[in-house]
Amino acid sequence: MKFGVIVFPGSNCDRDVAYVTRELLGSSTRMVWHQDTDISDLDVIIVPGGFSYGDYLRCGAIARFSNVMNSILDHGKQGKWVLGICNGFQILTEVGLLPGALVRNRDLHFICDRVPLKIERTDLPWTRHYTPQQVITLPIAHGEGRYYADPDTLKQLEDQQQILFRYCSATGAVNDSSNPNGSLNNIAGIVNSSGNVLGMMPHPERASDPILQATDGMALFQGLLDGVLVG
């Protein structure tokens, strides 16, 4: 299985993700410059966090026009795997691979913290190594991470179980006090209707190395690797 990590001007989590896939998972990994268009050799595309194009205009608004994005659109529409983390999630909503938008945090402050998340479903490779309703802890670092969508889109996400991660308390309570950025329905991560495209604001790659004494994110990458190979 081969991973591709997209590199935009302003990406700053691309090497973190590549370290996880290449060094910790032992998987072939290629850094893909945003002007490249041929990703046919790759199984999983990861759009990492950072500040693509300096977050000018709006987070992800310029990155959506990069040459590589048409190839990523085709990759996702073919049922292949795409993961967008933080700025990557913002880009995937901008380009239309995922519904909704990420807007300014409720308190208009940049948040850098470690937060609890509840796992909503475990029947997809992304979360197969977690248990239903498990509470994990992952880092967040964003200024525009509040998930927003119109009522019909929110209903569809709920009805079709497209929400994989919700912000919660340490005991698993999902409420306003456990919502760090004001995301509607405490949404921290969603998939498309086919389940092969995942966008999430928290950073699993920053909680994957045992040396950090934080490994809750590693199960996502390992579950994807195992699930795709088995599939």
C-alpha positions as CSV (number, residue, x, y, z in Angstrom):
1,M,0.0,0.0,0.0
2,K,1.4,3.4,-1.0
3,F,0.6,6.7,0.7
4,G,0.9,10.1,-1.0
5,V,1.2,13.3,1.2
6,I,0.3,16.5,-0.6
7,V,2.7,19.5,-0.1
8,F,1.4,23.0,-0.6
9,P,3.2,26.2,0.0
10,G,2.5,26.7,3.7
11,S,2.0,23.0,4.6
12,N,3.6,22.3,8.0
13,C,2.3,18.9,9.0
14,D,3.3,17.0,5.8
15,R,6.5,15.7,7.3
16,D,4.7,14.6,10.5
17,V,2.3,12.5,8.5
18,A,5.0,11.1,6.3
19,Y,6.9,10.1,9.5
20,V,3.9,8.1,10.7
21,T,3.3,6.3,7.3
22,R,6.9,5.8,6.4
23,E,8.7,5.2,9.7
24,L,6.0,3.9,12.0
25,L,3.8,2.0,9.6
26,G,6.7,1.0,7.3
27,S,4.7,1.9,4.2
28,S,5.9,3.4,0.9
29,T,5.2,7.1,1.0
30,R,5.6,9.8,-1.7
31,M,5.6,13.5,-1.1
32,V,3.4,15.0,-3.8
33,W,4.0,18.7,-4.8
34,H,0.8,20.6,-5.3
35,Q,1.6,21.2,-9.0
36,D,1.9,17.5,-9.7
37,T,-1.1,15.8,-11.4
38,D,-0.1,12.1,-11.6
39,I,-1.1,10.3,-8.4
40,S,-2.2,7.0,-10.1
41,D,0.5,5.0,-8.3
42,L,-1.0,6.0,-4.9
43,D,-3.6,4.1,-2.8
44,V,-4.1,6.7,-0.1
45,I,-3.9,10.5,-0.4
46,I,-3.4,12.6,2.7
47,V,-4.0,16.3,2.6
48,P,-2.1,17.5,5.7
49,G,-2.5,20.4,8.1
50,G,-0.8,23.8,7.9
51,F,-1.5,27.1,6.3
52,S,-1.8,26.4,2.6
53,Y,-1.0,29.6,0.7
54,G,-0.9,31.4,4.0
55,D,-4.7,30.9,4.5
56,Y,-5.2,34.0,2.4
57,L,-8.8,34.8,1.5
58,R,-10.1,31.8,3.5
59,C,-8.6,28.6,4.7
60,G,-8.3,26.2,1.7
61,A,-9.8,28.7,-0.8
62,I,-6.6,29.0,-2.9
63,A,-5.4,25.4,-2.4
64,R,-8.6,24.2,-4.1
65,F,-7.3,25.5,-7.4
66,S,-3.9,23.7,-7.3
67,N,-3.2,21.4,-10.2
68,V,-3.2,18.3,-7.9
69,M,-6.8,18.8,-6.7
70,N,-8.5,17.6,-9.9
71,S,-6.5,14.4,-9.5
72,I,-7.6,14.1,-5.9
73,L,-11.2,14.6,-6.9
74,D,-11.0,11.8,-9.4
75,H,-9.1,9.6,-6.8
76,G,-11.9,10.1,-4.3
77,K,-14.8,9.7,-6.8
78,Q,-13.2,6.4,-7.8
79,G,-13.7,5.1,-4.3
80,K,-10.0,5.4,-3.4
81,W,-8.9,6.7,0.0
82,V,-8.5,10.4,0.9
83,L,-7.7,11.8,4.4
84,G,-7.8,15.5,5.1
85,I,-6.4,16.7,8.4
86,C,-7.1,20.2,9.8
87,N,-6.3,22.5,6.8
88,G,-6.7,19.3,4.7
89,F,-10.3,19.0,5.9
90,Q,-10.9,22.7,5.1
91,I,-9.5,22.1,1.6
92,L,-11.7,19.0,1.0
93,T,-14.8,21.0,1.9
94,E,-13.7,23.8,-0.4
95,V,-13.3,21.5,-3.3
96,G,-16.6,19.7,-2.7
97,L,-15.3,16.2,-1.7
98,L,-17.0,16.7,1.7
99,P,-20.1,18.8,2.5
100,G,-20.2,21.8,4.8
101,A,-17.5,24.3,5.7
102,L,-15.1,25.2,8.4
103,V,-15.5,28.7,9.8
104,R,-14.0,30.9,12.6
105,N,-14.0,29.3,16.0
106,R,-16.9,30.3,18.3
107,D,-14.7,32.6,20.4
108,L,-12.6,33.9,17.4
109,H,-9.4,32.6,19.0
110,F,-6.9,30.1,17.7
111,I,-7.1,27.0,19.8
112,C,-4.1,24.7,20.5
113,D,-5.0,21.9,22.9
114,R,-5.6,18.2,23.4
115,V,-9.3,17.3,23.4
116,P,-11.4,14.2,24.0
117,L,-13.3,12.7,21.0
118,K,-16.0,10.1,20.8
119,I,-15.8,7.4,18.1
120,E,-19.3,7.3,16.5
121,R,-18.9,4.2,14.3
122,T,-16.3,1.5,13.8
123,D,-17.4,-0.3,10.6
124,L,-15.0,1.6,8.4
125,P,-11.2,1.1,8.0
126,W,-10.6,4.5,9.5
127,T,-12.0,3.5,12.9
128,R,-12.0,-0.3,12.8
129,H,-9.3,-0.5,15.6
130,Y,-11.3,1.6,18.0
131,T,-14.4,0.4,19.9
132,P,-17.9,1.9,19.6
133,Q,-18.3,5.1,21.7
134,Q,-14.7,4.9,22.7
135,V,-13.3,8.2,24.0
136,I,-9.8,9.1,22.7
137,T,-7.6,12.2,23.0
138,L,-6.1,14.0,20.0
139,P,-4.4,17.4,19.6
140,I,-6.2,20.3,17.8
141,A,-4.6,23.5,16.5
142,H,-6.9,25.8,14.4
143,G,-8.5,29.1,14.1
144,E,-11.2,28.1,11.7
145,G,-12.3,24.7,12.8
146,R,-16.0,25.3,13.6
147,Y,-17.9,22.9,11.4
148,Y,-21.0,24.4,9.8
149,A,-23.6,23.1,7.4
150,D,-27.2,23.9,6.5
151,P,-29.9,21.9,8.4
152,D,-30.6,19.5,5.5
153,T,-26.9,18.6,5.2
154,L,-26.6,18.1,9.0
155,K,-29.7,15.8,8.9
156,Q,-28.2,13.8,6.1
157,L,-24.9,13.5,7.9
158,E,-26.7,12.2,11.0
159,D,-29.1,10.0,9.1
160,Q,-26.4,8.4,7.0
161,Q,-24.0,8.1,10.0
162,Q,-21.3,10.1,8.2
163,I,-20.0,11.6,11.5
164,L,-17.0,9.6,12.7
165,F,-15.7,11.9,15.5
166,R,-17.5,14.2,17.9
167,Y,-16.0,16.5,20.5
168,C,-16.9,15.3,24.0
169,S,-16.0,15.4,27.6
170,A,-13.5,13.1,29.2
171,T,-16.4,10.8,30.2
172,G,-18.0,10.9,26.7
173,A,-20.7,13.5,27.3
174,V,-21.5,15.4,24.1
175,N,-22.6,18.9,25.0
176,D,-21.8,22.5,24.5
177,S,-19.3,22.7,27.3
178,S,-17.3,19.9,25.7
179,N,-17.2,21.6,22.3
180,P,-14.0,23.6,21.9
181,N,-14.8,25.6,18.8
182,G,-18.6,25.7,18.5
183,S,-18.9,23.1,15.7
184,L,-22.5,22.2,15.0
185,N,-23.5,18.9,16.5
186,N,-20.0,18.7,18.1
187,I,-18.7,17.5,14.8
188,A,-14.9,16.9,14.7
189,G,-14.7,14.6,11.6
190,I,-16.9,13.3,8.8
191,V,-16.8,11.0,5.9
192,N,-18.5,11.2,2.5
193,S,-21.5,8.9,1.8
194,S,-19.2,6.2,0.5
195,G,-16.9,6.3,3.5
196,N,-13.7,6.5,1.6
197,V,-13.0,10.3,2.1
198,L,-12.5,11.5,5.7
199,G,-12.0,15.0,6.9
200,M,-11.1,15.8,10.5
201,M,-9.9,18.8,12.4
202,P,-7.9,16.9,15.2
203,H,-4.4,15.7,14.3
204,P,-4.0,11.9,14.6
205,E,-0.4,12.1,13.3
206,R,0.5,14.1,16.4
207,A,-0.6,11.3,18.7
208,S,0.9,8.3,17.0
209,D,4.5,8.0,18.2
210,P,5.1,6.1,21.5
211,I,7.9,8.5,22.3
212,L,5.3,11.2,22.7
213,Q,3.4,9.0,25.2
214,A,0.3,9.7,23.1
215,T,-0.8,7.1,20.6
216,D,-4.6,7.4,20.2
217,G,-4.1,8.5,16.6
218,M,-2.1,5.5,15.5
219,A,-5.1,3.3,15.5
220,L,-6.6,5.4,12.6
221,F,-3.6,4.8,10.4
222,Q,-3.2,1.2,11.3
223,G,-6.9,0.5,10.8
224,L,-6.8,2.0,7.4
225,L,-3.7,0.0,6.5
226,D,-5.1,-3.2,7.7
227,G,-8.6,-2.6,6.3
228,V,-7.4,-1.8,2.8
229,L,-5.0,-4.7,2.7
230,V,-7.6,-7.1,3.9
231,G,-10.2,-5.6,1.5
